[in-house]
């Protein structure tokens, strides 16, 4: 999944997108400008130092990468970490990513 790079696109998504939240993350979903889905991750400086913020980013990115084939194409998706994400392990973040993505209708139905 490609990254959302431009600050202007982040701001547009924040202002127009649908969102959901749980204890660890907030997800924003907007129709994408491209055929493939794109991912943005925001972790505020209030959550911790750079090491902590980067760890959260890596864990979210890895959870999305491992389940990338399940994501529907054509959406811009932003995950925003909340404070408890700094204390969460990988499996908690992965479960949060999948639960929020499913609740927003971003995941394909699993066959089998």
TIBA-172905 format. One record per residue (C-alpha): chain; residue in one letter; x, y, z. Coordinates in steps of 0.001 Angstrom, whole numbers, plus 500000, padded with zeros to 6 digits. Each point is the difference from the previous one (the first is absolute). Example, Ala and Ser with C-alpha at 12.3 -4.5 7.8 and 13.67 -1.06 7.14 Angstrom:
<ch:A&aa:A&east:512300&north:495500&up:507800>
<ch:A&aa:S&east:501370&north:503440&up:499340>
# end
This chain:
<ch:A&aa:X&east:500000&north:500000&up:500000>
<ch:A&aa:X&east:501402&north:503403&up:499045>
<ch:A&aa:X&east:500370&north:502893&up:502445>
<ch:A&aa:X&east:498103&north:503249&up:500190>
<ch:A&aa:X&east:502722&north:502649&up:499940>
<ch:A&aa:X&east:498408&north:503411&up:499544>
<ch:A&aa:X&east:498847&north:501984&up:502997>
<ch:A&aa:X&east:497184&north:501464&up:497892>
<ch:A&aa:X&east:498612&north:496497&up:499361>
<ch:A&aa:X&east:500164&north:499192&up:503732>
<ch:A&aa:X&east:498055&north:503194&up:500781>
<ch:A&aa:X&east:497392&north:499232&up:497316>
<ch:A&aa:X&east:499480&north:496502&up:501368>
<ch:A&aa:X&east:499718&north:501227&up:503599>
<ch:A&aa:X&east:497340&north:502536&up:499034>
<ch:A&aa:X&east:497893&north:497876&up:497618>
<ch:A&aa:X&east:500547&north:496346&up:500899>
<ch:A&aa:X&east:497963&north:497621&up:502100>
<ch:A&aa:X&east:501706&north:498906&up:503191>
<ch:A&aa:X&east:499814&north:497457&up:502800>
<ch:A&aa:X&east:502052&north:499541&up:503118>
<ch:A&aa:X&east:500862&north:497535&up:502716>
<ch:A&aa:X&east:502313&north:500178&up:502994>
<ch:A&aa:X&east:503219&north:499860&up:497946>
<ch:A&aa:X&east:499299&north:501512&up:496582>
<ch:A&aa:X&east:497784&north:502279&up:497958>
<ch:A&aa:X&east:499423&north:499113&up:496336>
<ch:A&aa:X&east:498995&north:502395&up:497235>
<ch:A&aa:X&east:498770&north:498687&up:496639>
<ch:A&aa:X&east:499457&north:502043&up:496842>
<ch:A&aa:X&east:499580&north:499052&up:496347>
<ch:A&aa:X&east:503457&north:499997&up:498502>
<ch:A&aa:X&east:501401&north:502002&up:497131>
<ch:A&aa:X&east:501614&north:496844&up:498592>
<ch:A&aa:X&east:498926&north:496443&up:499240>
<ch:A&aa:X&east:502147&north:498528&up:502752>
<ch:A&aa:X&east:499449&north:500750&up:503667>
<ch:A&aa:X&east:502430&north:502287&up:501795>
<ch:A&aa:X&east:500980&north:500074&up:503655>
<ch:A&aa:X&east:500857&north:502854&up:502342>
<ch:A&aa:X&east:501046&north:499659&up:503639>
<ch:A&aa:X&east:500043&north:502844&up:502510>
<ch:A&aa:X&east:501582&north:499745&up:503437>
<ch:A&aa:X&east:500034&north:503197&up:502051>
<ch:A&aa:X&east:503053&north:501188&up:501875>
<ch:A&aa:X&east:497834&north:499940&up:503133>
<ch:A&aa:X&east:500094&north:496199&up:499925>
<ch:A&aa:X&east:503717&north:499670&up:500601>
<ch:A&aa:X&east:503493&north:500510&up:498669>
<ch:A&aa:X&east:501005&north:499146&up:496442>
<ch:A&aa:X&east:500889&north:496403&up:500849>
<ch:A&aa:X&east:496519&north:499348&up:501383>
<ch:A&aa:X&east:498225&north:501788&up:497128>
<ch:A&aa:X&east:502019&north:498141&up:497372>
<ch:A&aa:X&east:499329&north:496651&up:501702>
<ch:A&aa:X&east:496256&north:500661&up:499848>
<ch:A&aa:X&east:500281&north:501006&up:496315>
<ch:A&aa:X&east:501971&north:496857&up:499127>
<ch:A&aa:X&east:497511&north:497743&up:501784>
<ch:A&aa:X&east:496981&north:501540&up:498268>
<ch:A&aa:X&east:501735&north:499874&up:496605>
<ch:A&aa:X&east:500928&north:496332&up:500546>
<ch:A&aa:X&east:496441&north:499067&up:501008>
<ch:A&aa:X&east:498699&north:501608&up:496808>
<ch:A&aa:X&east:502747&north:498377&up:497883>
<ch:A&aa:X&east:499243&north:496506&up:501296>
<ch:A&aa:X&east:496290&north:500392&up:499200>
<ch:A&aa:X&east:500376&north:502190&up:496910>
<ch:A&aa:X&east:498255&north:497544&up:497690>
<ch:A&aa:X&east:496832&north:500313&up:502124>
<ch:A&aa:X&east:499738&north:503794&up:499583>
<ch:A&aa:X&east:497670&north:501280&up:497289>
<ch:A&aa:X&east:501684&north:502189&up:497363>
<ch:A&aa:X&east:499224&north:503649&up:499384>
<ch:A&aa:X&east:500035&north:501487&up:503507>
<ch:A&aa:X&east:502231&north:502386&up:501874>
<ch:A&aa:X&east:500332&north:498754&up:503580>
<ch:A&aa:X&east:501541&north:501844&up:502932>
<ch:A&aa:X&east:500698&north:498467&up:503397>
<ch:A&aa:X&east:500535&north:502405&up:502902>
<ch:A&aa:X&east:501572&north:498508&up:503120>
<ch:A&aa:X&east:498594&north:500818&up:503422>
<ch:A&aa:X&east:502027&north:500096&up:503246>
<ch:A&aa:X&east:499296&north:496377&up:501047>
<ch:A&aa:X&east:501603&north:498830&up:496716>
<ch:A&aa:X&east:503407&north:500758&up:501562>
<ch:A&aa:X&east:499415&north:497222&up:502560>
<ch:A&aa:X&east:498345&north:497526&up:497605>
<ch:A&aa:X&east:501862&north:497061&up:498523>
<ch:A&aa:X&east:499949&north:499076&up:496310>
<ch:A&aa:X&east:497079&north:497570&up:500272>
<ch:A&aa:X&east:497769&north:502593&up:501687>
<ch:A&aa:X&east:500771&north:502544&up:497275>
<ch:A&aa:X&east:499439&north:497410&up:497264>
<ch:A&aa:X&east:496624&north:499044&up:501481>
<ch:A&aa:X&east:499043&north:503677&up:500209>
<ch:A&aa:X&east:501019&north:500634&up:496368>
<ch:A&aa:X&east:497950&north:497038&up:498771>
<ch:A&aa:X&east:496960&north:500746&up:502174>
<ch:A&aa:X&east:499834&north:503646&up:498974>
<ch:A&aa:X&east:500643&north:499193&up:496329>
<ch:A&aa:X&east:497202&north:497425&up:500012>
<ch:A&aa:X&east:497602&north:502401&up:501723>
<ch:A&aa:X&east:500666&north:502558&up:497247>
<ch:A&aa:X&east:499362&north:497453&up:497243>
<ch:A&aa:X&east:503591&north:499995&up:498787>
<ch:A&aa:X&east:500611&north:496248&up:500124>
<ch:A&aa:X&east:498966&north:497387&up:497459>
<ch:A&aa:X&east:497890&north:497100&up:501192>
<ch:A&aa:X&east:502159&north:497014&up:500931>
<ch:A&aa:X&east:499105&north:496917&up:497978>
<ch:A&aa:X&east:500177&north:496616&up:501593>
# end
